[in-house]
Amino acid sequence: MISFKGIEKTYQLGSQRVEALKKVDGFIIKGSMVALCGPSGSGKSTLLDILGLLDMDYQGEIKMDGEFYPKDPKDPIEAAKLRRHQLGFVFQRFNLVPVMTALENVAYPLVLNGYSSKEQTILATEMLEKVGLGDFIHHRPDNLSGGQQQRVAIARALVHKPSLVIADEPTASLDSQTAETVIDIMKALGKEIGTTFIVATHDYRMAQHCDTCINLLDGTISKEAVSWES
């Protein structure tokens, strides 16, 4: 289980102090897919950055399986190691390396984690086959459709079997049919691997497929109904 307690984040914009998160508490069951919902400016991206260890300048605590995460919240080296080994990321705009093939993009986390060239090829190929792209391993991103690029991004996020995947609006730039395919792949592979997904989304299609929804409003957890018009 991942739990977070008393998460606070403030920004200083000139003379103005902005409270992005205000003592946010919550927990996420291991292996589940959780939607992080709410209008623009509600704090979704800020909370994602904190849970993904991209922003270490916050108040409060995060635990994974009862252990502080990271053990020293202000240690950037420990945070970098956790990101490399325990986390995966899926972005709205795919963030693939344009000069790399699909295989090379998916293998990149394995390169960082010291896998051999043979292991990289085997594991990256297997993951691309699982997302339905076994025939496209040598294609570069500009030769793939948007849905195919997002499937490569999902394969890259999961190839090293992370404990947690952070996904920021993963279906926002996809048509309805492609979005449904991407959602189904994410959920099926998450269950197979035992990976927890936290997905920030405005997309009701995405949220409907998640196990639960955390609704943020003005930097706090809200029990109000989610508005999909924002």
N, C-alpha and C positions, 0 to 999 in steps of 0.2 A: 504494500500500500504506500502511496505517496500522500503525505499530509503537509499542509502549510498553515502557519498560525501567525497572526498579527502582522501580516505583510503590509508594510507601508513604503510608499515611494513618493518623493516630492521632487519637483523641478523648480529651479530658479530661472525665471524668464525676465531678465532685467530686474526691476524692482518688485516684480510679482512672483509670489510663491504659489505653485500649482500642486495640489495634492492629487496625484494620479491614482494612488491606491490608499485606502484608509482602513487599516487593521483588517485585512481580508483573511478569513479562515476557510479551510476546506480540506477534503480528502478525496482521493481517487483510488478505486479498487484496482489492484494489479491485473493487467490483461484486458481492461475495459477500454472503450472508446468514449471519450467525454467531449462534448461540445462546449466551448466557451463562447457564450452568446452575449449580445448587447449592442447598443448603437455605437456609432463612431464616437471616440472620446471617452468611452466608458472605462477604459483601462485594460482591455483585452490584450493588446500587443505588449503593454508594459508587463503584465503578469506572465505572458509567454516568455518574454526576454529573461525574466527572473527565474522561472522554472527551467528554462533552457541554459541557465548559467551564462547568458550573454550580458547580463547586467548584474553586477555584484554590489552595487551601491544602493542598498535597501535596508530596512529594519524588519525584524521578524525572523522566523526560522522555518526551514524546510527539512523534512525527514523522508527517507526512503527505506522501507522495511524497518522502521524504528531507529535508524541511524541518521545523524545529521548529514546533510547533503548540500555542499561538501562539509567535511568534518570541521574544517576551518573556513568559514564563509568568506574570509578576506584573502585567501591564498589563491592567486591567479593560476599558479602551476597546477595545483590540485584540481581546480575547476577545469582547466584545459584537458587534463587527463580524463576526467569524468565525461566531458563532452565527446572526446575521441572514442572512448570505450563504451559508454553507457547511453549515449544520446544519438538520435537521428533527427534530421530536419527536412521538412517538405514545405516549399514556398509557393506562393501564388504564381510567380513568374518562372518557376522551374529551377532557375539558377544552375543550369548545366554548363559545363565548360565547353564552349563552341568548337574548339579544335580537337576535342577528344571524341572518340566513338562512344556509343552507348555502353559497350563493355568497359571501356576505360573510365567512364564517368562512374559507373557502378562500383568498379574495383577500387576507386580512389580511397575510400575509408579503410580498405584492407591494406593499401600501401602505407597509410599513416600508422596503422597498427602492427606493421612488421610482418605481415603474411608473405609467404614465398610467392614468386611469380606464378608457379603452378597452382597454388591455392587460390590466388587472386582470380585466375582465369576460370577455374572450376566453380568457385562460389558465385562469382559475378554472372557466369553463364546460367547457372541453376536459378538464380534469382530473376534474371531476365526471362527465362522460360516460365517461371511462376506468374509473372505479370503479363504473359502472352506475347513477349517480344523476342522469342528465340530465333526468329528469322531476321531480326534487325540489329544484331549485336555489333555489326561493323558500320552501322549508319551513324552519321553525326547529327547533332540536334537540328540543324537546318534542313535535313532530309526527313524529318519526322513531323507528324501532326502535333497539335497542342496536347491532345490526349495521350499520345505515345510518349511525348516528352515528360508529361507528368508521371506516367508509369515508370519511366526510367528513373525519375527523381524518387519515387516510392521504393523502387528496387535499391537505389543507392542508400536511402535512409535505413533500410532493413537488412542489408547484406551482412553486417557484422552483429546482427541479433541484439540490438540495444534494448535496454530496459524500458526506455521512454522515447517516443517520437513526438516532436513538436511540429504541428502543421498549422501554417498561417494562411487561411483562405485558400485551401488547396483546390477548390472547384470553382472559384469565382470567375475564371476566364474560360470556362468550358461550357459547351452546350449541354442541354439536359441529358441526352442519351450518354454522352461521353462522361459527364459528371457521375451518373449512376454507375457506370462501369468502374470508374476510379474509386468511388466510395466502396463498392462491393469488394474490390481488390484489397483496399486498405484494411477493411474489417476482417476479411478472411485470413489474410496473412498475419495480421495482428494477433488473431486468435491462435493461429498455427504456431507462431513463434513465442507467444506469451508476452508480447510487447504492449505496453500501455500507450494509447494515443490521446493527446490533448489537442483539440482542433478549434482554433478561433475561426468563427464563421458568421457571415450574414445570410448564409444559404440554408433555407429551411429544408432542402433536400438532404443536405449534409447532416443537419441536426436530427432529422427524423430517423436517420440510420444509427445514431449514436446511442449508447446505453443510458446516458443521462446528460443533463444540460446544467451548467453553472451559468447563471445569468448575472452579468455585471451591469451596474447602473451608477454612474458618477463615482466610480472608484470603490464601490461596495457591492457585496453580494446582495442581490435583490430577489424577492420571491414574486415579483410582478411578472405578468405574462411577457413573453419575448415579443418584441415588435420586429417584423421582418421588412419593414418599410425603410429602415434607416440605412 
